[in-house]
Amino acid sequence: MIFTPCNGTCTDQGSHCEGCGRTHEDVAVTRKLTKEIVGYIQKKEYENPQDLLSALGRSVEFQLNKATESAKL
């Protein structure tokens, strides 16, 4: 599956958003994760949230690559 980001034309009818094509469940989980990250940044009062977001992206990508390599063995 390919992730498609929100394009601002969200719909809540049917099983999938007509704007991005993702399931409503996927959209809801993504929103929840985003709210949790925002809440964490606000709680910590980080002045440089971009650095945390970049680090999270690199860490997630590293962990995914590691899991993919492990699955091949």
Secondary structure, DSSP 8 states (H G I E B T S, - for coil): -------S----SSSB-TTT--BHHHHHHHHHHHHHHHHHHHHHT-S-HHHHHHHHHHHHHHHHHHHHHHHH-
